[in-house]
């Protein structure tokens, strides 16, 4: 069992207080500018969806085929890797 050193505990408390302080400052800034965290998250989601839609439409049919194939290939590959069925 690893000993808890007082220096490590102090570091954790300092890091926690830093995070609280930064969260307070960012929260105040968001309040002053009238932004809400949910609005930012929804905006980021919309941006990601529109960027993905643009990328797929730009690639055309090839992009659709790649995405459709990846829906099956990637999970299958993960299962095979997880069970160690493929040897090097």
C-alpha positions as a LaTeX table, in Angstrom:
\begin{tabular}{lrrr}
\hline
Residue & $x$ (\AA) & $y$ (\AA) & $z$ (\AA) \\
\hline
Unk1 & 0.00 & 0.00 & 0.00 \\
Unk2 & 1.37 & 3.38 & $-0.96$ \\
Unk3 & 1.82 & 5.94 & 1.75 \\
Unk4 & 0.00 & 9.24 & 1.46 \\
Unk5 & 2.53 & 12.00 & 1.63 \\
Unk6 & 1.44 & 15.35 & 2.94 \\
Unk7 & 2.92 & 17.05 & $-0.11$ \\
Unk8 & 0.64 & 15.09 & $-2.42$ \\
Unk9 & $-2.43$ & 15.92 & $-0.32$ \\
Unk10 & $-1.52$ & 19.62 & $-0.40$ \\
Unk11 & $-1.12$ & 19.45 & $-4.18$ \\
Unk12 & $-4.60$ & 17.96 & $-4.56$ \\
Unk13 & $-6.17$ & 20.65 & $-2.38$ \\
Unk14 & $-4.35$ & 23.41 & $-4.29$ \\
Unk15 & $-5.44$ & 21.95 & $-7.63$ \\
Unk16 & $-9.05$ & 21.71 & $-6.41$ \\
Unk17 & $-9.00$ & 25.35 & $-5.26$ \\
Unk18 & $-7.50$ & 26.42 & $-8.60$ \\
Unk19 & $-10.30$ & 24.64 & $-10.45$ \\
Unk20 & $-12.91$ & 26.29 & $-8.23$ \\
Unk21 & $-11.37$ & 29.72 & $-8.84$ \\
Unk22 & $-11.17$ & 29.23 & $-12.63$ \\
Unk23 & $-14.76$ & 27.92 & $-12.67$ \\
Unk24 & $-15.89$ & 31.00 & $-10.75$ \\
Unk25 & $-14.14$ & 33.36 & $-13.17$ \\
Unk26 & $-15.46$ & 31.55 & $-16.27$ \\
Unk27 & $-18.96$ & 31.39 & $-14.80$ \\
Unk28 & $-18.87$ & 35.12 & $-14.09$ \\
Unk29 & $-17.67$ & 35.85 & $-17.61$ \\
Unk30 & $-20.44$ & 33.69 & $-19.11$ \\
Unk31 & $-23.03$ & 35.45 & $-16.96$ \\
Unk32 & $-21.76$ & 38.90 & $-17.93$ \\
Unk33 & $-21.80$ & 38.06 & $-21.63$ \\
Unk34 & $-25.22$ & 36.41 & $-21.43$ \\
Unk35 & $-23.98$ & 33.03 & $-22.58$ \\
Unk36 & $-25.32$ & 29.82 & $-21.08$ \\
Unk37 & $-23.30$ & 26.59 & $-20.93$ \\
Unk38 & $-26.17$ & 24.65 & $-22.50$ \\
Unk39 & $-26.29$ & 27.11 & $-25.40$ \\
Unk40 & $-22.55$ & 26.64 & $-25.95$ \\
Unk41 & $-22.89$ & 22.84 & $-25.87$ \\
Unk42 & $-25.81$ & 22.91 & $-28.31$ \\
Unk43 & $-23.91$ & 25.26 & $-30.59$ \\
Unk44 & $-20.89$ & 22.94 & $-30.54$ \\
Unk45 & $-23.16$ & 19.98 & $-31.34$ \\
Unk46 & $-24.73$ & 21.84 & $-34.27$ \\
Unk47 & $-21.29$ & 22.81 & $-35.55$ \\
Unk48 & $-20.07$ & 19.21 & $-35.38$ \\
Unk49 & $-23.18$ & 17.93 & $-37.16$ \\
Unk50 & $-22.94$ & 20.53 & $-39.92$ \\
Unk51 & $-19.20$ & 19.87 & $-40.35$ \\
Unk52 & $-19.84$ & 16.11 & $-40.60$ \\
Unk53 & $-22.68$ & 16.71 & $-43.06$ \\
Unk54 & $-20.45$ & 18.95 & $-45.16$ \\
Unk55 & $-17.63$ & 16.38 & $-45.13$ \\
Unk56 & $-19.93$ & 13.54 & $-46.17$ \\
Unk57 & $-21.55$ & 15.57 & $-48.93$ \\
Unk58 & $-18.14$ & 16.74 & $-50.15$ \\
Unk59 & $-16.90$ & 13.19 & $-50.42$ \\
Unk60 & $-20.08$ & 12.14 & $-52.18$ \\
Unk61 & $-20.90$ & 8.48 & $-52.58$ \\
Unk62 & $-17.43$ & 7.34 & $-51.53$ \\
Unk63 & $-17.83$ & 9.00 & $-48.16$ \\
Unk64 & $-21.22$ & 7.38 & $-47.66$ \\
Unk65 & $-19.77$ & 3.97 & $-48.49$ \\
Unk66 & $-16.86$ & 4.50 & $-46.10$ \\
Unk67 & $-19.15$ & 5.54 & $-43.25$ \\
Unk68 & $-21.59$ & 2.70 & $-43.93$ \\
Unk69 & $-18.76$ & 0.16 & $-43.98$ \\
Unk70 & $-17.15$ & 1.60 & $-40.88$ \\
Unk71 & $-20.39$ & 1.11 & $-38.95$ \\
Unk72 & $-19.82$ & $-2.64$ & $-39.28$ \\
Unk73 & $-16.05$ & $-2.95$ & $-39.61$ \\
Unk74 & $-14.94$ & $-0.86$ & $-36.63$ \\
Unk75 & $-17.08$ & $-2.62$ & $-33.97$ \\
Unk76 & $-16.10$ & $-6.02$ & $-35.42$ \\
Unk77 & $-12.43$ & $-5.05$ & $-35.30$ \\
Unk78 & $-12.82$ & $-3.88$ & $-31.67$ \\
Unk79 & $-14.41$ & $-7.21$ & $-30.67$ \\
Unk80 & $-11.67$ & $-9.16$ & $-32.42$ \\
Unk81 & $-8.97$ & $-7.08$ & $-30.71$ \\
Unk82 & $-10.70$ & $-7.36$ & $-27.33$ \\
Unk83 & $-10.76$ & $-11.17$ & $-27.47$ \\
Unk84 & $-7.28$ & $-11.41$ & $-28.98$ \\
Unk85 & $-8.45$ & $-13.44$ & $-31.98$ \\
Unk86 & $-5.94$ & $-11.81$ & $-34.32$ \\
Unk87 & $-2.27$ & $-12.64$ & $-33.81$ \\
Unk88 & 0.57 & $-10.57$ & $-35.20$ \\
\hline
\end{tabular}
